[in-house]
Amino acid sequence: MKEGLLHQLSKYDFVFELGEKLKGKASLEGAERLDEQLVGAAAMRKSLLDEIRQHLGHLNRLAQRWQGFQQQMDSFEQYMKKIDSKLTHRRESKVSQEWLTQAKVCIWL
């Protein structure tokens, strides 16, 4: 995905450079029109990149929250296993294992 974006940006840079070269060879009216279009395209590119940065920031925050949640779940699972190993009755152990399994299933829903 990142490579595709970089490829598209390099195509944009090529078009922009070509527009700048054409602007120098165009009539005054043509140069002004090219300049307007290049300014508009540059503004759209900046807006697009800003939006991409915002989305990436949001996705990074979600990933960090998920990682924190996963770490808490791993700690909870270790705690439950420790408690389970201390239980003397096998019946209670089965109940705690069933509860842990249900808790995992609920997380993935």
N, C-alpha and C positions, 0 to 999 in steps of 0.2 A: 504494500500500500504506500509506504513511504517512498519507495523507488518510483512508483507511478506518479506520485505528486511531484517529485523532483523532476521527472521527465516532462510533465506538463508545464512546470515552471520554466524549464529550459526552453521549451517551445515558445512560451510567452516572451521570454527575454529575447529570443531571436526575432519575433515579430516586432517587438518594441524597438530593437536596434534597427531593423529594416525600416520601420516608420520614421525613425530619426534621420536615416540616410535619405529617404525619399523626401522628407520635409525640406532638406537643403536644396533639392533639385526642383522642387515644385514652385508653381507661381505663388505670389503672396497670398492670394485667396486660398489656394490649395494647401499651403503651408499652415495657415491659420486653422483650417478645417482638420488637417492631420494632427496638429497640436491639441486641439480640443478633444479629438478622439483618443489620443495617447494619454492625455490627462485623465479622461474618464476611465480608460482602461486601467491606468495605474491606481486610481482610487478604488475601482472594483477589486483589483488584486489585493490591495491593502486590506480592504474590508473582508475579503474572503480569508486571508491569512489570519486576521484578528479573530474571525469566527472559528477557524480551525484551532487556534490556540485556546480559545475559551472551551471548546468541546474537549480538547485533549486534557485541559486542566480539570474539567468535570470528571472525565473518565479516570484520571489519575487519583482524584479524591475518592471516587467510588471504589477503585482497586485497593486503596489504602484502608478504607473502611472494611472492605471484605476481608483483607488480610488480617486486620485486627480481630474481626469476628472469628475468623478461622483459627487464629491463635487461641482465643478464648475457648472455643469449642474443643480444641486439642487439649488444653489444660483441664477443662471440665471432664473430658473423656479419661484422662490420666487419673484424675481425682476419683471418678466412679470406679475405675479398675482397682485403685488402691483400696477403696472402701469395700468393694466386692471381695477382694482377697482377704479382708479381715472378718468377713461374715462367717459365722460358724454353721449356719443352716443353708443347705444347698437351695432350698425353696426360695429363700430371700434373695439369694444370688441370681436365680433365674428371673425373678421379678425385676431386679436392678438392671440386668442385661436387656430384658424386654423394654424397659423404660428408656434405656440408652438408645436402643434401636429405633424406637418411636421418635425420640427427640431428633435423631439424625434424619429420619424420613421427613419430619415436619420442616426441617431446615431447607431441604432441597425442594420443597413445594413452593 
